[in-house]
Amino acid sequence: METTASITASHAVLETVIGFMGIAWSEKGLIRLCLPESSRETVERRLMRHAGVSASTIQPQWVVELIASIQAYASGEDVDFTSVPVDLDGIDDFRLAIYDAARKLGYGETTTYGELAKRAGQPGLPRETGAALGANPVPLVIPCHRIMAAGGKIGGFSAPGGSVTKEKMLAMEGVRVGPPPPAQVSFGF
């Protein structure tokens, strides 16, 4: 088990149109992102559970930009988070490969756990890929919500609200999940 030498991280809770979200960062980059909750206090508690995280009034420019980007995303805008620096110290090579492959998915682009495993150089490991994504510390920036189960099924989601939250995020990006609408029977003319 690895020990982390006193990480010093700052955090911020932000209000968006879809709820309160939170981020925590180190001097290397983003270390946590909390998806929407109904209260500021809930997000604050989730962020403070991580060792070394404290409140900060000083935000580097990239954090200011990230907050604006998260708020824009929550308002339905197409936002690209690929330039956000992430600090994934202590993450194993398998998860790093999965996260890197997931990060290459664009807004509204989905794939399956099996296909993502292939893209990450880990073919045949869809369940392990799902487990890695379930431990994703920075959802949205590493867009684990864009990974689906085989057969077009939504698959799991470890964020608050579970697969309902995942489906809402995908809908915000224009992705429809579920069975296709019934065919139109008649035009009536």
C-alpha positions in Angstrom: 0.0 0.0 0.0 1.4 3.4 -1.0 1.5 6.2 1.4 1.1 9.7 0.2 3.4 12.3 1.6 1.2 15.0 3.0 -0.6 16.2 -0.1 -1.5 19.8 0.1 -4.6 20.5 -1.9 -7.2 23.2 -2.2 -10.8 23.0 -3.0 -13.8 25.0 -4.2 -17.5 24.3 -4.3 -19.4 25.9 -7.1 -23.1 26.4 -7.9 -24.3 25.3 -11.3 -27.8 25.1 -12.9 -27.8 21.3 -12.2 -26.6 21.5 -8.6 -23.5 22.1 -6.4 -20.3 20.6 -7.7 -16.8 20.6 -6.2 -13.2 20.4 -7.2 -10.0 19.8 -5.4 -6.5 20.5 -6.8 -2.9 20.2 -6.0 -0.1 22.2 -7.5 0.2 19.5 -10.2 -3.5 19.6 -11.3 -7.0 18.5 -10.5 -7.3 15.6 -8.0 -11.1 15.4 -7.4 -14.3 16.5 -9.0 -17.6 16.0 -7.4 -20.7 15.8 -9.6 -23.9 17.6 -8.8 -25.4 17.4 -5.3 -28.4 19.3 -3.9 -26.4 21.1 -1.2 -23.1 22.9 -0.9 -22.6 21.2 2.5 -22.8 17.7 1.0 -20.2 18.6 -1.6 -18.0 20.2 1.0 -18.2 17.1 3.2 -17.3 14.8 0.2 -14.2 16.9 -0.7 -13.0 17.2 2.9 -13.0 13.4 3.3 -9.7 13.4 1.3 -6.5 13.8 3.3 -4.8 17.1 2.8 -7.7 19.0 1.2 -8.4 22.4 2.6 -10.5 25.5 1.6 -8.7 28.0 -0.5 -9.4 31.6 -1.6 -6.4 31.5 -4.0 -7.2 29.9 -7.4 -4.7 29.4 -10.1 -5.9 30.7 -13.5 -6.5 27.2 -14.8 -8.9 26.6 -11.8 -10.8 29.8 -12.5 -11.1 28.6 -16.2 -12.2 25.1 -15.1 -14.9 26.5 -12.8 -16.3 28.6 -15.7 -16.1 25.6 -18.0 -17.9 23.3 -15.5 -20.7 26.0 -15.2 -20.9 26.3 -19.0 -21.1 22.5 -19.4 -23.9 22.3 -16.7 -25.8 24.9 -18.8 -25.7 22.7 -21.8 -22.6 24.0 -23.7 -20.2 21.8 -25.5 -17.0 22.0 -23.4 -13.7 20.3 -24.0 -11.9 19.4 -20.8 -8.8 17.8 -22.4 -6.5 20.7 -21.5 -7.3 20.5 -17.7 -4.2 19.3 -15.9 -4.9 16.3 -13.7 -2.8 15.0 -10.8 -3.2 11.2 -10.8 -0.3 10.4 -8.6 -0.6 6.9 -7.0 -2.9 5.6 -9.8 -1.8 2.3 -11.3 -0.8 1.9 -14.9 -3.9 0.0 -15.9 -6.2 2.8 -14.6 -4.0 5.5 -16.1 -4.3 3.8 -19.6 -8.1 3.5 -19.2 -8.4 7.2 -18.1 -6.2 8.4 -20.9 -8.3 6.5 -23.5 -11.6 7.8 -21.9 -10.2 11.4 -22.0 -10.0 11.2 -25.8 -13.7 10.9 -26.1 -15.3 14.1 -27.3 -18.5 15.8 -26.2 -21.4 13.5 -27.1 -19.2 10.6 -28.2 -19.7 7.3 -26.5 -18.1 3.8 -26.6 -18.4 0.6 -24.7 -16.3 -0.7 -21.8 -14.9 -3.4 -24.1 -14.0 -1.0 -26.8 -12.4 1.4 -24.4 -10.3 -1.4 -23.0 -9.1 -2.1 -26.6 -8.3 1.5 -27.1 -6.3 1.5 -23.9 -4.3 -1.5 -25.0 -6.1 -3.8 -22.6 -8.4 -5.9 -24.8 -10.7 -8.4 -23.2 -11.0 -6.5 -19.9 -14.4 -4.8 -19.9 -15.3 -5.5 -16.3 -11.9 -4.3 -15.1 -12.4 -1.2 -17.2 -15.7 -0.6 -15.5 -14.1 -1.0 -12.1 -11.3 1.5 -13.1 -13.9 4.0 -14.2 -15.9 3.5 -11.0 -12.8 4.7 -9.1 -12.3 7.7 -11.4 -11.5 10.6 -9.1 -12.2 13.3 -11.7 -15.4 12.5 -13.6 -16.4 14.9 -16.3 -12.8 15.8 -17.0 -12.2 12.0 -17.5 -15.6 11.5 -19.0 -16.5 8.1 -17.6 -20.2 8.9 -18.2 -19.5 8.4 -21.9 -18.7 4.7 -21.5 -21.7 2.3 -22.1 -22.3 -1.3 -21.5 -22.5 -3.7 -24.5 -25.7 -3.7 -26.5 -26.3 0.1 -26.0 -27.2 -0.4 -22.3 -26.3 2.5 -20.0 -24.1 0.5 -17.6 -23.2 1.5 -14.1 -22.2 4.9 -12.7 -20.7 5.4 -9.2 -21.6 9.1 -8.9 -24.5 10.4 -6.8 -27.7 9.4 -8.6 -26.1 6.4 -10.3 -27.2 5.6 -13.8 -29.9 8.3 -13.7 -27.2 10.9 -13.4 -25.2 9.3 -16.2 -28.3 9.3 -18.5 -28.9 13.0 -17.7 -25.3 13.9 -18.5 -25.5 12.0 -21.8 -28.8 13.7 -22.6 -27.2 17.1 -22.0 -24.7 16.0 -24.7 -27.4 15.0 -27.1 -26.9 11.2 -26.6 -30.2 9.3 -26.3 -30.0 6.1 -24.2 -32.6 3.3 -24.2 -34.8 1.7 -26.8 -35.5 3.6 -30.0 -38.8 5.4 -30.3 -41.6 3.4 -31.8 -41.9 3.7 -35.6 -44.6 6.1 -36.9 -47.5 4.0 -38.0 -49.2 6.3 -40.4 -48.9 9.9 -41.8 -52.7 10.1 -41.9 -53.0 11.3 -45.5 
